[in-house]
Every structure is written in structure tokens, then in C-alpha cells.
Amino acid sequence: MRLRERLNAIAALVPKGARLADIGTDHAYLPITLIQKQQISWAIAGEVHAGPYQSAKETIERLGLQEKIMLRLGDGLSVVTPGEVDTAVIAGMGGTTIVAILSGQLSVARSLNRLILQPMIGAAAVRRWLLANGWCICEESLVVEESRLYEMIAAEPGTSPVIEPILYEVGPILWQKRPPLLAAHIEQLISRTNRILQAMSAGGNAKNSPRYYELVAKVQQLEAKQACL
């Protein structure tokens, strides 16, 4: 099984020999591939929706991987008990959903050695939660799949250095390493924020709100980072 760009970038952040929980596994392509490549020793594949769960079940059984991948129907980290796994992937969801999943099962989250998170939007909220809850961001990456830019965040327990506020948006490791896609990433952040500002401008009173001026300042800070590339 060959993973597409997004899942392949997530897989690259999974430690060798990990016991993995893939939360929101969909068709379980990630744990199946990692087991087949002998990159992980064991996996829990959690899925909340019955359709993808059944599809994943059929694929796992067809490949004879039932002893290596435990498929569980349930929401978020509720499918895992503390100590069962050491690494968790939570991918393909909004940042607020990822934060809710982590906050909802803190005992499980705190038992992990690594989190690998791929927020579709709202990555800044994820980074803020990590740093406020005893996690240190250790790796970040960017990848394009079907013209969409995705960002991956890996974190491990530890004390993180204080970061510049705008880097919650950009990504502190991305800014440090400056990968080729960083310019496109910052441009995307600027464009998204400008669209919000345009919508607020059409709303009359919203243009005079503190939130409006916060977003204006955010664009200015992003543009300053862009100019440094």
C-alpha cells in the first residue's frame, strides 16, 4: 500500500518501533502501511464512523493483520487506555477538534511519548495547547497534496522555550528550518486572514472591534516574516 503525500509526511514522523494509536483512522491506511513496512510494532486504529470502520475492518482482515492492528469504534482517545501505546496520530481535523480530543482524555495524552498532529485549520490553537500543557514541539513539516498545503506537528513531553507569538501561526520549527514551502505557507496564512478582514469590513461595526485590529496586526507580523525569507 502506497501512501499519498499527506499521510506519507505523517508516517515520516512516527518513531521506529512505536506502538501507535491512529485516531480518526478512516480506512486505516496509515497503520496498515506502517505495519507492513515494520516501522511500528503494533497499532490501535480508532474510528468514530461506522462506514469507514467497516471498510478498515475488511481491509485489515483481508491482509491478515488482526493481531497487529486493533480496530476500535469510538470517539477520539476514548478508544485507548493509558499505557497501551506510546505514540498517537490525530490528523485530518480542525485544530479546535484536536484540542478537544486531547483535553477530553488527558490521562491518555499524558501517557504518550509523542503526538503527531495534522490540523486542517487552526494550527495555532494546537500549538498553544501543546505549550500550555507540558509538550515541546520537536518537529514540523509541510507538504502539498492536490494543490492543498498541509502542516504536520510532532511534539514530545517537555518544557518548550518561549516563542514569538506570531510563530504559533507560522510554526517555530518551520521558521527555524525554513523549508521550501514556508513562503507558500505564510502567504496562505496572510490570504486567510485578509479574507476574514474583508468579511468583517462588510459588517460595519465589526471593523471597529478589537478583534479586527488584532487581525490587522497579525497580517503585518506575517508580512514582516515573509519579508525575511
NUZA-654993 format. One line per 3 residues: number of its first residue (from 1); their letters; for each residue x, y, z of N, C-alpha, C. Coordinates in pm, 1 decimal. Example, Ala and Ser with C-alpha at 12.3 -4.5 7.8 and 13.67 -1.06 7.14 Angstrom:
! NUZA-654993
1 = AS = 1319.0,-569.0,780.0,1230.0,-450.0,780.0,1320.0,-330.0,780.0 ~ 1285.0,-225.0,708.0,1367.0,-106.0,714.0,1290.0,3.0,787.0
***
This chain:
! NUZA-654993
1 = MRL = 85.2,-119.6,0.0,0.0,0.0,0.0,88.9,124.8,0.0 ~ 65.0,213.6,-94.7,146.6,335.2,-106.0,65.9,455.0,-57.9 ~ 120.5,525.7,39.6,52.3,641.0,96.3,67.9,762.7,7.0
4 = RER = -32.5,849.1,9.3,-22.3,976.2,-62.0,61.2,1072.5,21.1 ~ 84.8,1191.5,-33.4,182.9,1283.9,24.0,154.4,1319.1,170.3 ~ 28.7,1348.7,201.9,-4.0,1391.9,338.9,23.7,1280.9,439.1
7 = LNA = -29.5,1161.4,414.2,-8.3,1051.2,507.3,137.3,1007.4,510.3 ~ 206.7,1019.9,398.3,347.8,984.7,395.2,429.9,1079.5,483.2 ~ 392.1,1207.9,483.3,460.9,1304.9,569.1,433.3,1277.3,716.5
10 = IAA = 311.7,1232.5,747.5,279.0,1194.5,885.2,359.6,1071.2,925.2 ~ 363.1,972.4,835.7,436.8,848.9,864.1,583.3,875.4,894.1 ~ 640.8,974.0,828.0,782.6,1006.2,847.5,811.3,1054.7,989.4
13 = LVP = 708.7,1098.5,1061.5,726.2,1148.9,1197.8,702.3,1042.1,1304.7 ~ 664.2,921.5,1261.5,637.1,813.0,1355.8,768.0,742.2,1389.8 ~ 803.3,732.8,1518.2,930.4,668.2,1555.2,932.4,519.4,1520.3
16 = KGA = 1048.3,470.0,1487.5,1067.7,327.9,1459.3,1032.8,246.0,1583.2 ~ 951.9,141.4,1562.9,914.8,52.6,1672.1,802.5,102.2,1760.2 ~ 740.6,211.9,1724.0,635.1,271.1,1807.0,514.7,179.3,1819.6
19 = RLA = 445.0,193.2,1932.2,310.2,137.8,1949.1,215.7,255.0,1923.4 ~ 142.3,247.9,1815.0,74.5,365.0,1759.1,-76.3,359.7,1778.0 ~ -134.1,475.4,1809.6,-279.1,493.8,1800.2,-305.2,592.4,1687.5
22 = DIG = -383.3,550.0,1589.9,-422.1,638.6,1480.3,-567.7,676.6,1502.8 ~ -588.0,799.6,1546.9,-721.3,846.4,1585.6,-789.6,910.2,1465.3 ~ -909.7,860.8,1432.8,-975.2,902.9,1309.5,-907.8,834.9,1192.3
25 = TDH = -889.4,704.1,1204.3,-806.4,628.2,1109.8,-865.6,618.2,970.3 ~ -996.6,644.5,956.6,-1065.8,634.2,828.2,-1054.8,489.8,777.5 ~ -978.6,465.6,670.5,-966.7,330.0,617.0,-843.4,255.4,669.6
28 = AYL = -778.4,313.3,769.5,-662.2,251.3,836.3,-540.9,236.6,745.6 ~ -530.8,319.9,644.5,-417.4,310.0,552.4,-284.0,336.3,622.7 ~ -283.7,432.3,715.4,-157.9,466.1,783.1,-106.0,350.2,867.1
31 = PIT = -182.8,296.4,962.6,-127.3,185.6,1041.2,-98.9,61.4,958.0 ~ -180.3,33.9,857.1,-154.1,-82.1,770.7,-17.8,-68.1,704.5 ~ 8.5,48.5,646.3,136.0,68.6,576.7,253.5,61.9,673.1
34 = LIQ = 239.5,121.0,790.1,349.2,120.6,886.1,377.4,-19.3,940.0 ~ 273.5,-99.5,956.4,294.0,-239.2,997.2,362.4,-316.4,885.7 ~ 315.8,-298.1,764.2,374.5,-370.2,650.5,521.6,-335.1,631.0
37 = KQQ = 557.9,-211.0,660.0,697.7,-168.4,646.3,780.0,-198.1,771.3 ~ 715.5,-257.4,871.9,779.8,-289.7,1000.3,835.7,-165.7,1068.7 ~ 769.2,-53.1,1046.9,811.4,70.6,1113.5,754.0,79.8,1254.5
40 = ISW = 636.7,17.7,1275.9,576.6,14.5,1409.0,555.0,-131.0,1450.3 ~ 541.5,-151.8,1582.0,526.8,-288.3,1631.8,381.4,-330.7,1647.2 ~ 292.4,-232.1,1664.0,153.1,-262.8,1697.4,72.6,-134.6,1683.8
43 = AIA = -56.5,-146.5,1658.6,-136.3,-24.9,1641.5,-279.5,-44.4,1688.1 ~ -335.5,65.0,1737.7,-479.4,78.7,1758.3,-528.8,174.4,1651.2 ~ -628.9,133.5,1576.9,-689.9,219.8,1475.8,-828.9,257.6,1525.4
46 = GEV = -847.1,384.4,1561.1,-974.0,430.2,1614.9,-1054.5,506.4,1511.5 ~ -1182.1,474.0,1500.1,-1269.3,541.5,1404.0,-1408.9,556.2,1464.4 ~ -1466.0,675.9,1451.9,-1595.7,703.5,1511.9,-1712.2,673.5,1418.1
49 = HAG = -1686.2,668.1,1288.0,-1792.9,649.4,1189.3,-1799.5,503.6,1143.8 ~ -1921.5,450.7,1135.9,-1940.7,307.7,1108.1,-1893.6,267.8,968.3 ~ -1915.8,353.4,868.1,-1878.4,318.8,730.7,-1729.4,296.6,714.0
52 = PYQ = -1646.1,397.1,745.4,-1500.7,376.3,736.5,-1451.1,263.7,828.5 ~ -1514.0,250.7,946.7,-1475.7,142.6,1038.5,-1491.8,6.9,971.0 ~ -1605.5,-15.0,905.0,-1630.9,-142.8,839.6,-1533.5,-165.3,723.7
55 = SAK = -1504.8,-58.7,648.0,-1409.7,-69.7,537.3,-1271.0,-105.6,589.1 ~ -1229.2,-39.8,697.9,-1098.3,-69.9,757.8,-1094.4,-213.2,808.8 ~ -1203.1,-258.4,869.4,-1211.3,-395.4,922.5,-1191.0,-497.9,810.8
58 = ETI = -1257.4,-476.1,699.0,-1245.7,-568.9,586.3,-1103.1,-572.2,531.3 ~ -1040.4,-454.9,522.7,-903.9,-449.5,469.2,-805.4,-516.3,564.5 ~ -817.5,-487.9,692.4,-727.3,-547.5,792.2,-740.8,-699.4,791.9
61 = ERL = -864.4,-748.5,784.2,-886.2,-893.2,782.2,-834.6,-956.4,653.4 ~ -855.4,-888.5,541.6,-808.6,-941.1,413.0,-656.0,-955.9,411.7 ~ -587.6,-862.1,477.5,-441.2,-864.1,481.9,-387.0,-949.7,596.6
64 = GLQ = -477.1,-1001.9,680.1,-434.2,-1086.1,791.2,-359.3,-1011.7,899.6 ~ -398.9,-888.6,925.4,-326.3,-804.6,1021.7,-401.5,-785.0,1153.4 ~ -498.6,-873.3,1182.7,-581.0,-854.6,1301.9,-500.9,-857.6,1431.7
67 = EKI = -389.6,-931.7,1433.7,-309.5,-939.3,1556.3,-216.4,-819.9,1572.2 ~ -197.0,-745.1,1465.6,-106.9,-630.0,1469.4,-181.7,-496.8,1478.3 ~ -306.0,-494.8,1429.8,-385.1,-370.5,1431.2,-517.9,-398.2,1499.0
70 = MLR = -539.3,-333.8,1612.1,-665.2,-344.9,1685.5,-756.9,-231.6,1639.5 ~ -862.2,-266.1,1566.9,-956.2,-166.2,1518.3,-1065.6,-145.7,1622.8 ~ -1088.0,-19.9,1661.3,-1185.3,10.0,1765.6,-1278.3,122.7,1721.4
73 = LGD = -1406.2,101.8,1745.8,-1507.4,201.4,1711.6,-1529.5,291.8,1832.2 ~ -1500.7,420.6,1815.7,-1517.8,511.7,1927.8,-1465.8,649.8,1893.5 ~ -1489.7,742.7,1984.9,-1458.5,883.6,1961.7,-1324.4,921.5,2022.9
76 = GLS = -1238.2,979.2,1942.7,-1112.8,1034.7,1992.8,-1026.2,933.8,2065.4 ~ -962.3,980.5,2172.4,-872.4,896.0,2251.0,-946.6,804.3,2347.0 ~ -1079.7,804.4,2343.0,-1156.1,713.9,2428.8,-1132.6,567.5,2392.6
79 = VVT = -1078.9,541.8,2272.6,-1052.6,403.7,2230.2,-920.6,350.8,2286.0 ~ -847.4,434.8,2359.1,-715.6,398.8,2411.3,-716.6,409.7,2563.3 ~ -649.5,317.1,2630.6,-628.3,329.7,2774.3,-482.5,367.4,2798.7
82 = PGE = -454.2,441.4,2906.7,-316.5,484.7,2932.5,-218.9,367.3,2935.5 ~ -108.0,381.5,2862.9,-4.6,280.1,2861.1,-12.6,181.7,2746.1 ~ -126.4,179.7,2674.5,-138.9,85.9,2562.1,-46.0,121.5,2446.6
85 = VDT = -31.7,249.9,2420.2,50.7,295.1,2308.7,144.3,405.1,2357.7 ~ 245.2,435.7,2278.2,336.8,543.7,2315.7,332.4,661.4,2219.5 ~ 264.3,644.3,2105.9,257.3,748.4,2003.2,114.3,756.1,1951.6
88 = AVI = 65.6,879.2,1929.8,-68.6,895.9,1874.9,-64.8,991.4,1757.0 ~ -136.8,955.8,1652.4,-158.5,1042.3,1537.4,-303.0,1090.4,1540.3 ~ -322.3,1222.0,1532.5,-456.2,1279.8,1519.8,-448.6,1372.9,1399.7
91 = AGM = -508.4,1331.9,1290.3,-488.2,1402.3,1163.4,-620.2,1422.5,1090.1 ~ -620.7,1526.0,1004.7,-734.7,1548.7,917.5,-853.3,1612.4,984.7 ~ -829.6,1684.8,1095.5,-937.2,1750.7,1169.5,-899.7,1895.9,1193.1
94 = GGT = -998.1,1974.9,1233.9,-969.8,2113.3,1270.0,-891.8,2121.0,1399.3 ~ -820.5,2231.4,1416.1,-739.9,2248.4,1536.0,-820.8,2244.0,1664.4 ~ -939.3,2303.7,1664.4,-1021.5,2302.2,1786.1,-1067.9,2160.9,1819.1
97 = TIV = -1093.8,2079.2,1716.6,-1132.0,1939.3,1740.3,-1016.0,1861.0,1798.9 ~ -896.1,1882.3,1746.8,-777.6,1814.7,1800.5,-756.4,1851.8,1946.7 ~ -768.4,1979.2,1978.0,-753.7,2024.8,2117.1,-859.7,1960.6,2206.3
100 = AIL = -983.4,1951.9,2158.3,-1091.5,1890.1,2236.3,-1063.1,1742.0,2261.7 ~ -1009.7,1671.9,2161.3,-976.0,1530.4,2177.2,-867.6,1512.7,2283.2 ~ -763.5,1594.3,2277.3,-654.7,1584.7,2374.6,-701.5,1622.4,2514.8
103 = SGQ = -779.3,1728.5,2524.1,-828.3,1774.6,2654.0,-928.8,1676.5,2714.3 ~ -1002.9,1608.0,2627.4,-1106.3,1516.6,2674.8,-1052.7,1388.9,2736.0 ~ -930.5,1351.5,2702.9,-867.9,1229.8,2757.3,-725.3,1262.3,2800.0
106 = LSV = -713.3,1350.8,2898.7,-581.1,1397.4,2939.8,-494.2,1284.7,2994.8 ~ -554.8,1189.4,3063.3,-475.3,1080.6,3120.2,-408.9,998.4,3010.5 ~ -478.8,979.8,2898.3,-419.9,908.2,2785.2,-311.7,993.6,2720.0
109 = ARS = -343.9,1121.4,2695.3,-247.1,1210.8,2630.7,-117.5,1218.8,2710.5 ~ -129.1,1226.4,2842.4,-10.3,1241.2,2926.6,71.4,1113.4,2935.4 ~ 14.9,1000.4,2894.9,89.0,874.3,2898.0,171.4,852.0,2771.0
112 = LNR = 159.0,941.7,2674.4,224.7,923.8,2544.5,365.5,983.5,2542.3 ~ 447.9,929.4,2455.3,582.8,982.8,2432.8,588.2,1079.1,2315.0 ~ 490.7,1066.3,2223.8,490.2,1154.6,2107.2,347.3,1173.0,2055.7
115 = LIL = 317.3,1296.6,2018.4,195.0,1331.3,1947.6,231.2,1376.7,1807.6 ~ 157.5,1328.4,1709.2,175.5,1372.1,1570.4,40.9,1424.8,1524.0 ~ 33.9,1554.3,1499.4,-92.9,1622.9,1475.8,-91.6,1690.0,1339.8
118 = QPM = -203.9,1679.5,1269.6,-214.5,1742.7,1138.7,-348.1,1815.7,1132.1 ~ -349.6,1940.1,1181.5,-473.0,2018.9,1177.5,-501.3,2071.7,1037.1 ~ -626.5,2061.2,995.2,-665.4,2114.5,864.8,-669.6,2266.7,868.7
121 = IGA = -716.5,2320.3,979.8,-713.8,2463.5,1007.8,-685.5,2480.3,1156.7 ~ -652.8,2602.0,1198.3,-638.1,2628.9,1341.3,-515.3,2568.1,1405.4 ~ -404.5,2560.2,1331.0,-282.0,2502.8,1387.7,-229.9,2584.6,1505.1
124 = AAV = -253.5,2715.1,1504.3,-205.6,2799.9,1614.6,-267.1,2755.8,1747.4 ~ -395.7,2720.3,1746.3,-462.2,2674.6,1868.4,-399.8,2544.9,1919.0 ~ -360.4,2458.1,1826.6,-295.7,2332.7,1864.3,-160.8,2360.6,1928.6
127 = RRW = -82.9,2449.0,1869.0,49.5,2479.8,1924.8,36.0,2545.1,2062.4 ~ -61.3,2632.2,2079.2,-81.1,2695.7,2210.6,-116.2,2591.2,2315.8 ~ -203.8,2498.0,2279.2,-241.9,2393.3,2374.5,-119.6,2309.8,2412.8
130 = LLA = -40.6,2271.4,2315.6,77.1,2188.3,2342.9,170.3,2256.5,2442.0 ~ 203.4,2381.1,2416.4,299.6,2450.7,2502.0,241.4,2480.2,2640.1 ~ 110.2,2495.1,2647.9,46.1,2521.8,2777.2,26.4,2394.9,2859.4
133 = NGW = 44.9,2277.9,2797.5,15.7,2152.2,2866.0,135.7,2058.8,2875.2 ~ 255.0,2117.2,2874.6,374.0,2038.7,2901.2,430.9,1962.2,2783.8 ~ 405.9,2012.9,2662.3,460.5,1949.9,2542.5,557.4,2045.7,2473.3
136 = CIC = 658.9,1987.8,2413.2,756.8,2064.8,2337.0,746.7,2024.8,2190.0 ~ 728.1,2121.2,2102.9,722.2,2092.5,1959.5,863.1,2056.5,1911.6 ~ 877.6,1934.6,1859.4,1010.9,1886.8,1823.0,1032.8,1877.4,1673.1
139 = EES = 924.5,1875.3,1596.1,938.8,1866.7,1451.5,812.4,1920.2,1385.1 ~ 829.7,1981.9,1270.4,718.0,2028.5,1188.9,754.1,2010.5,1042.9 ~ 654.5,1987.6,959.5,680.5,1974.8,817.3,560.7,2024.9,738.4
142 = LVV = 585.1,2052.0,611.0,482.4,2098.2,517.8,483.1,2007.3,395.9 ~ 365.1,1984.7,339.4,355.9,1904.5,218.1,236.0,1952.1,137.0 ~ 246.3,1938.5,6.2,135.7,1972.3,-82.9,77.5,1843.5,-140.3
145 = EES = -54.6,1833.4,-134.0,-126.0,1723.0,-197.1,-248.4,1779.1,-267.8 ~ -259.1,1752.8,-395.8,-370.8,1802.5,-477.2,-391.3,1953.5,-458.0 ~ -281.1,2026.4,-466.6,-278.3,2173.8,-460.6,-313.1,2230.8,-323.5
148 = RLY = -327.0,2145.2,-222.3,-353.8,2195.0,-87.2,-230.5,2176.0,-0.5 ~ -201.8,2278.8,78.9,-84.6,2275.7,167.5,-126.2,2225.7,305.2 ~ -53.0,2128.4,356.4,-80.4,2071.2,488.2,40.5,2091.2,578.7
151 = EMI = 13.9,2108.8,708.2,122.7,2119.4,804.5,111.2,2010.4,910.3 ~ 224.2,1950.1,943.6,234.1,1844.4,1042.5,312.6,1895.3,1162.9 ~ 267.4,1856.1,1282.0,331.9,1898.6,1406.0,359.1,1774.5,1490.7
154 = AAE = 483.5,1754.1,1531.8,518.8,1647.0,1624.7,563.8,1709.9,1755.9 ~ 517.8,1653.1,1866.7,552.4,1707.6,1998.3,582.1,1594.3,2095.5 ~ 669.5,1622.7,2190.0,705.7,1528.1,2294.5,697.9,1597.7,2429.9
157 = PGT = 678.9,1522.9,2538.8,671.2,1586.0,2671.1,798.4,1664.0,2701.3 ~ 781.2,1782.4,2757.2,897.3,1863.4,2792.0,862.4,2010.2,2798.3 ~ 958.6,2088.2,2843.2,940.4,2232.2,2854.3,986.7,2299.1,2725.8
160 = SPV = 897.8,2375.5,2666.9,930.3,2443.0,2541.3,983.9,2583.0,2569.0 ~ 1080.4,2627.7,2492.6,1124.6,2767.1,2506.4,1012.7,2862.0,2467.2 ~ 1015.1,2980.1,2522.3,915.4,3081.7,2486.4,932.8,3116.5,2339.5
163 = IEP = 820.6,3121.6,2267.3,830.6,3153.8,2125.2,760.8,3286.4,2095.9 ~ 803.4,3349.9,1991.6,740.7,3473.3,1945.4,594.3,3444.9,1911.1 ~ 499.1,3527.1,1957.1,357.2,3496.8,1937.8,317.5,3461.8,1795.3
166 = ILY = 371.1,3530.4,1694.6,330.0,3503.5,1556.4,374.8,3364.6,1511.2 ~ 471.3,3305.8,1581.4,518.9,3173.4,1542.0,422.9,3061.8,1582.7 ~ 322.6,3094.2,1666.5,214.4,2997.0,1687.1,141.1,2974.7,1555.4
169 = EVG = 134.7,3077.1,1473.6,70.6,3067.0,1342.0,163.9,3002.3,1239.9 ~ 285.6,3048.8,1234.3,380.5,3004.4,1131.8,436.4,2866.0,1163.1 ~ 465.8,2843.2,1291.9,532.8,2720.6,1334.4,676.5,2748.8,1371.3
172 = PIL = 715.9,2730.9,1497.0,852.1,2765.8,1538.4,960.8,2683.2,1470.2 ~ 935.3,2553.6,1448.3,1035.9,2469.3,1383.3,1040.6,2499.4,1233.5 ~ 923.8,2526.6,1174.9,921.3,2564.8,1033.7,1001.7,2692.8,1012.0
175 = WQK = 984.4,2788.9,1103.1,1057.7,2914.2,1089.8,1207.6,2892.3,1107.7 ~ 1241.8,2803.0,1199.0,1383.3,2773.6,1223.2,1447.3,2704.4,1103.1 ~ 1376.5,2608.7,1044.7,1434.3,2527.6,936.0,1412.1,2588.5,797.7
178 = RPP = 1308.5,2671.4,784.2,1277.6,2739.1,658.0,1272.9,2643.9,537.6 ~ 1181.0,2547.9,538.9,1169.5,2456.9,425.2,1120.5,2529.5,300.5 ~ 1134.4,2470.3,182.3,1096.2,2538.3,58.0,950.7,2585.8,53.9
181 = LLA = 861.5,2516.5,123.6,718.6,2553.1,119.8,681.5,2660.1,222.3 ~ 778.4,2709.9,298.4,745.4,2806.3,403.9,685.5,2934.7,346.9 ~ 738.5,2984.6,236.4,685.6,3108.2,177.2,538.8,3090.9,138.2
184 = AHI = 506.1,2976.6,78.7,367.2,2949.6,40.5,278.9,2936.3,163.8 ~ 332.1,2878.1,268.9,259.4,2863.5,395.7,224.5,3000.5,454.7 ~ 322.3,3090.2,460.7,297.3,3223.3,515.7,200.9,3301.0,426.6
187 = EQL = 215.7,3289.2,296.0,123.6,3356.5,203.7,-19.2,3306.2,223.9 ~ -34.3,3178.1,249.1,-167.4,3121.9,274.9,-226.2,3177.9,403.7 ~ -143.9,3190.2,507.3,-190.3,3248.8,633.8,-234.6,3393.3,613.9
190 = ISR = -158.7,3469.3,535.9,-193.9,3608.6,508.3,-326.1,3615.8,432.1 ~ -340.1,3532.8,332.1,-462.0,3533.9,249.6,-585.2,3498.3,332.5 ~ -572.7,3396.2,416.9,-685.6,3356.9,501.8,-727.0,3470.4,594.2
193 = TNR = -628.4,3535.0,653.9,-658.9,3643.7,747.5,-719.1,3762.5,675.3 ~ -669.4,3793.6,557.4,-725.6,3904.8,479.4,-869.7,3878.3,439.3 ~ -903.4,3752.2,411.0,-1042.2,3719.9,377.8,-1134.8,3745.1,497.0
196 = ILQ = -1086.4,3713.2,616.5,-1165.4,3739.9,737.1,-1182.4,3890.1,755.5 ~ -1075.2,3964.8,733.9,-1082.0,4110.9,747.0,-1180.4,4171.8,646.5 ~ -1180.8,4120.3,525.0,-1273.6,4170.9,423.5,-1417.9,4145.0,464.0
199 = AMS = -1443.6,4026.0,519.0,-1579.0,3994.1,563.9,-1619.4,4082.9,680.7 ~ -1526.4,4109.7,770.7,-1556.8,4196.6,885.1,-1579.2,4340.2,839.3 ~ -1504.7,4383.7,738.7,-1520.2,4520.2,687.0,-1660.4,4542.7,631.7
202 = AGG = -1717.7,4436.8,574.9,-1852.6,4447.7,519.1,-1959.2,4450.1,627.6 ~ -1917.9,4418.4,749.9,-2015.1,4409.3,858.5,-2035.6,4536.8,937.6 ~ -1973.1,4645.2,896.2,-1995.6,4772.8,965.3,-1923.7,4779.6,1098.5
205 = NAK = -1995.6,4751.5,1207.0,-1939.9,4765.9,1341.4,-1821.6,4673.6,1367.3 ~ -1817.0,4559.9,1297.5,-1708.4,4464.3,1319.5,-1572.7,4525.9,1290.3 ~ -1570.5,4622.3,1198.8,-1443.0,4684.7,1162.0,-1385.2,4766.8,1276.6
208 = NSP = -1467.6,4802.2,1372.0,-1420.8,4881.8,1485.9,-1393.8,4796.2,1609.1 ~ -1403.7,4664.3,1594.7,-1387.2,4575.6,1710.1,-1240.1,4549.2,1738.2 ~ -1206.5,4514.0,1864.8,-1067.7,4477.7,1896.9,-1017.4,4361.1,1812.5
211 = RYY = -1105.8,4267.5,1780.8,-1066.8,4151.8,1700.7,-1016.7,4195.1,1562.9 ~ -1080.7,4293.3,1505.3,-1039.8,4342.5,1373.0,-895.7,4393.8,1378.4 ~ -865.7,4471.5,1479.6,-731.7,4528.5,1489.5,-627.4,4422.4,1525.0
214 = ELV = -669.7,4317.4,1596.2,-579.5,4205.7,1622.3,-540.6,4137.7,1491.1 ~ -638.8,4119.7,1402.5,-613.1,4054.5,1274.5,-527.6,4141.9,1183.0 ~ -548.8,4272.5,1188.0,-464.9,4364.0,1110.8,-319.2,4350.8,1156.9
217 = AKV = -299.3,4347.3,1288.0,-163.9,4332.5,1341.8,-103.3,4198.0,1302.1 ~ -187.0,4095.8,1299.7,-140.0,3961.8,1259.6,-89.3,3963.1,1115.6 ~ -163.5,4025.8,1026.8,-120.0,4035.0,887.1,12.8,4109.1,878.3
220 = QQL = 26.9,4216.4,951.9,151.0,4294.1,949.1,269.2,4210.2,997.0 ~ 248.2,4131.0,1102.4,355.3,4045.3,1154.1,390.0,3934.0,1055.2 ~ 289.9,3877.1,990.2,315.5,3774.5,890.0,390.8,3831.3,770.7
223 = EAK = 353.9,3950.2,730.3,422.0,4015.1,618.0,567.7,4045.8,653.2 ~ 591.0,4079.5,780.5,729.6,4103.1,824.3,811.9,3976.1,815.5 ~ 752.2,3863.4,854.1,821.6,3733.8,842.1,845.2,3699.9,695.3
226 = QAC = 744.6,3726.6,613.6,755.9,3699.4,471.1,872.3,3777.6,410.0 ~ 889.9,3899.2,454.5,997.3,3983.6,401.8,1136.2,3934.4,441.5 ~ 1142.5,3850.8,545.4,1271.1,3799.6,593.0,1316.2,3676.5,515.7
229 = L = 1228.9,3618.9,436.6,1264.3,3496.1,362.9,1355.4,3525.1,244.5
***
